[in-house]
Amino acid sequence: MKKVFATLTVLAMLTFGSVAMVAQEAEAAAQEATEQIEEAQAPVVEEAAPAVEEAAEENGGLVALHKTLKTKFIEGGAGFMAATLLCLVFGLALCIERIIYLSLSKTNTKALLENIEAALKKGGIEAALEVCRNTRGPVASIFYQGLSRYDEGIDVVEKTVASYGGVQLGLLEKNLSWISLFISIAPSLGFLGTIIGMIQAFDKIQQVGDISATVVAGGIKVALLTTLLGLIIAIILQLFYNYILSVIEGLVNEMEDSSISLLDIVVEFDAAHKK
């Protein structure tokens, strides 16, 4: 019995020793793997550090720019600067509205004319009117008004197309006068701020009784900042205004060309219909 216990004890000691050795080897392997991972990550961290610093510098630059603009806005006089900025806000809102409207007004006139011609051959005027109803844009509206008066004669169709073309042109040019107004008001408010700033500068000179750079600088700064903001806003709105005008000009040319083509199609259909 003692031999059995002795044998079991020896086996237990050997097993425990093997397990301890395996555990030590596993711990050493894990430590070595950790060191390798840390060594591999070290260059990545070193490479990422400049990127983090660069991002922090960029954020700091944006914050500094925001503070500078805020300071200049206050120095220029909150009243005139805010009024001038309102011109930019309202002007840009109208410009965006016109750009969206004009984008939705664009029509593939070539495909529309082909569909109308095919509809006239298959189903007559009613089929052509249905094609116009299902098409978006001022060109389709003009075609619909003209074709709806086909029974009154070709001359009436031509006059209707010309008249309704003028109506659609007015819709395309809607709110342009307001954009032009804001383009004119923005620099005018800036020049008004310039005059008020110069008056303030001369008032300070009169109060002090002496001309010095410190006394004059405040009023001149107000004058320059308001004028600068007004001119910048006017330039921005003028760019949008000219772009809108160019888009309208292209749409008008397309409307005129397609109207002539429509009249040719109607005349051809009328001649074939009478036969």
C-alpha positions in Angstrom: 0.0 0.0 0.0 2.9 2.3 0.9 4.4 1.5 -2.5 1.2 2.6 -4.2 1.1 5.9 -2.3 4.8 6.4 -3.1 4.2 5.7 -6.7 1.2 8.1 -6.8 3.2 10.8 -5.1 6.1 10.5 -7.6 3.6 10.6 -10.5 1.9 13.7 -9.0 5.2 15.4 -8.5 6.3 14.6 -12.1 2.9 15.8 -13.4 3.0 19.0 -11.4 6.5 19.7 -12.5 5.5 19.2 -16.2 2.6 21.5 -15.8 4.7 24.1 -14.1 7.3 23.9 -16.9 4.5 24.1 -19.6 3.0 27.1 -17.8 6.4 28.8 -17.6 7.1 28.2 -21.3 3.6 29.5 -22.1 4.1 32.6 -20.0 7.5 33.2 -21.7 5.9 32.8 -25.1 3.1 35.2 -24.2 5.6 37.7 -22.9 7.7 37.4 -26.1 4.6 37.8 -28.3 3.5 40.9 -26.3 6.9 42.4 -26.8 6.8 41.7 -30.5 3.3 43.3 -30.8 4.5 46.4 -28.8 7.6 46.7 -31.1 5.3 46.4 -34.2 2.9 49.0 -32.8 5.6 51.5 -31.9 6.3 52.7 -35.4 2.6 53.0 -36.1 2.1 55.1 -32.9 5.2 57.2 -33.9 3.7 57.6 -37.5 0.3 58.5 -36.1 1.6 61.1 -33.7 2.4 63.7 -36.5 -1.0 63.2 -38.0 -2.7 63.8 -34.6 -0.5 66.9 -34.1 -1.3 68.1 -37.6 -5.1 67.6 -37.0 -4.8 69.5 -33.7 -2.9 72.3 -35.5 -5.7 72.5 -38.2 -8.4 72.6 -35.6 -6.5 75.3 -33.8 -6.2 77.2 -37.0 -9.9 77.0 -37.6 -10.6 78.2 -34.1 -8.2 81.0 -34.5 -9.8 82.0 -37.8 -13.3 81.9 -36.2 -12.1 84.1 -33.4 -10.5 86.6 -35.9 -13.7 86.8 -38.0 -15.8 87.3 -34.9 -13.5 90.0 -33.6 -13.5 91.8 -37.0 -17.3 91.5 -37.1 -17.6 93.3 -33.8 -15.0 95.9 -34.6 -16.8 96.7 -37.9 -20.0 97.5 -36.0 -22.5 94.8 -35.3 -25.4 96.8 -36.7 -24.0 97.4 -40.2 -22.2 94.1 -40.4 -25.3 92.1 -39.5 -27.5 94.1 -42.0 -24.9 93.4 -44.7 -24.8 89.7 -43.8 -28.6 89.6 -44.1 -28.2 90.7 -47.7 -26.0 87.7 -48.3 -28.4 85.3 -46.5 -31.5 86.4 -48.4 -29.6 86.7 -51.7 -28.2 83.2 -51.5 -31.6 81.8 -50.5 -33.1 83.3 -53.7 -30.2 82.2 -55.8 -30.5 78.6 -54.6 -34.2 78.6 -55.2 -33.7 79.8 -58.8 -31.0 77.3 -59.4 -33.2 74.4 -58.2 -36.2 75.7 -60.2 -34.1 76.0 -63.4 -32.6 72.6 -62.9 -36.0 71.1 -62.7 -37.1 73.1 -65.8 -34.6 71.4 -68.1 -36.2 69.0 -70.6 -34.8 66.8 -73.3 -36.6 68.6 -76.1 -35.3 66.3 -78.8 -36.9 63.3 -77.1 -40.1 65.3 -76.4 -40.5 66.3 -80.0 -39.9 62.7 -81.2 -42.5 61.5 -78.7 -45.0 64.1 -79.8 -44.5 63.3 -83.5 -45.0 59.6 -82.8 -48.1 60.3 -80.7 -49.6 62.5 -83.4 -49.1 59.7 -86.0 -50.7 57.0 -83.7 -53.3 58.8 -81.7 -53.6 62.4 -83.0 -53.8 65.5 -80.9 -55.1 63.9 -77.7 -52.2 61.5 -77.6 -49.7 64.4 -78.1 -51.4 66.3 -75.3 -51.1 63.3 -73.0 -47.3 63.2 -73.8 -47.1 66.9 -72.8 -49.0 66.4 -69.6 -46.7 63.7 -68.5 -43.5 65.7 -69.2 -42.1 68.3 -66.7 -40.8 71.7 -67.7 -41.8 74.9 -69.4 -41.2 73.5 -72.9 -43.8 70.8 -72.4 -46.2 73.4 -71.0 -45.8 75.6 -74.1 -46.4 72.6 -76.3 -49.5 71.7 -74.4 -51.0 75.2 -74.7 -50.3 75.3 -78.4 -51.6 71.8 -79.2 -54.7 72.4 -77.2 -55.7 75.1 -79.7 -55.1 73.0 -82.8 -58.8 73.0 -83.7 -58.7 76.9 -84.0 -56.0 76.8 -86.8 -52.2 76.8 -87.2 -52.0 80.6 -86.8 -53.7 80.4 -83.4 -51.3 77.6 -82.4 -48.3 79.8 -83.4 -49.6 82.8 -81.5 -50.4 80.7 -78.4 -46.9 79.2 -78.4 -45.4 82.7 -78.6 -47.6 84.2 -76.0 -47.2 81.3 -73.5 -43.5 81.4 -74.1 -43.4 84.9 -72.7 -45.3 83.7 -69.6 -42.8 80.9 -69.1 -40.0 83.4 -69.5 -41.4 85.5 -66.7 -41.6 82.5 -64.5 -37.9 81.7 -65.2 -36.9 85.2 -64.4 -38.9 85.3 -61.1 -37.1 86.8 -58.1 -34.1 88.0 -60.2 -35.0 91.6 -59.4 -34.6 90.8 -55.7 -31.2 89.3 -56.2 -30.1 92.3 -58.1 -31.5 94.5 -55.3 -29.3 92.7 -52.7 -26.3 93.0 -55.0 -26.8 96.7 -55.0 -27.7 97.1 -51.3 -24.7 95.1 -49.9 -22.0 97.5 -51.1 -24.2 100.5 -50.4 -24.5 99.5 -46.7 -20.7 99.0 -46.7 -20.2 102.6 -48.0 -22.7 103.9 -45.5 -20.6 102.2 -42.8 -17.6 103.9 -44.3 -19.1 107.3 -44.0 -20.2 106.7 -40.4 -16.8 105.4 -39.5 -15.1 108.5 -40.9 -17.6 110.8 -39.1 -16.7 108.9 -35.8 -13.0 109.4 -36.6 -13.4 113.2 -37.1 -15.6 113.4 -34.0 -12.8 111.9 -31.9 -10.3 114.3 -33.5 -12.5 117.2 -32.5 -12.9 115.9 -29.0 -9.2 115.3 -28.5 -8.1 118.4 -30.3 -5.2 116.6 -31.9 -4.6 114.3 -34.9 -3.0 111.0 -34.0 -3.0 107.5 -35.4 -4.6 106.1 -32.3 -7.5 108.5 -32.4 -8.2 108.0 -36.2 -7.6 104.3 -36.4 -10.8 103.2 -34.8 -13.1 105.1 -37.2 -11.1 104.1 -40.2 -11.2 100.4 -39.2 -15.0 100.5 -39.1 -15.0 102.2 -42.5 -12.7 99.6 -44.1 -14.4 96.5 -42.6 -17.9 97.4 -43.6 -16.8 98.3 -47.1 -14.9 95.1 -47.4 -17.8 92.9 -46.3 -20.2 94.7 -48.6 -18.0 94.3 -51.6 -17.4 90.6 -50.9 -21.1 89.9 -50.6 -21.8 91.8 -53.8 -19.2 89.8 -55.7 -20.5 86.4 -54.4 -24.1 87.3 -55.3 -23.1 88.7 -58.7 -21.4 85.4 -59.6 -24.6 83.5 -58.8 -26.7 86.1 -60.6 -24.7 85.8 -63.8 -24.8 82.0 -63.7 -28.6 82.1 -63.3 -28.8 84.4 -66.3 -26.7 82.1 -68.4 -29.0 79.1 -67.6 -32.1 81.2 -68.4 -30.6 82.2 -71.7 -29.9 78.6 -72.6 -33.5 77.6 -71.7 -35.0 80.4 -73.7 -33.0 79.5 -76.8 -34.0 75.9 -76.3 -37.7 77.0 -76.0 -37.5 79.0 -79.2 -35.8 76.3 -81.3 -38.2 73.6 -80.1 -41.2 75.8 -80.7 -40.2 76.2 -84.3 -39.8 72.4 -84.6 -43.2 71.9 -83.0 -44.9 74.2 -85.5 -43.2 72.2 -88.4 -44.5 69.0 -86.9 -48.0 70.4 -86.5 -48.1 71.8 -90.0 -47.0 68.4 -91.4 -49.6 66.6 -89.3 -52.3 69.0 -90.5 -51.4 68.5 -94.1 -51.5 64.7 -93.7 -54.7 64.9 -91.7 -56.5 66.9 -94.4 -55.6 64.4 -97.0 
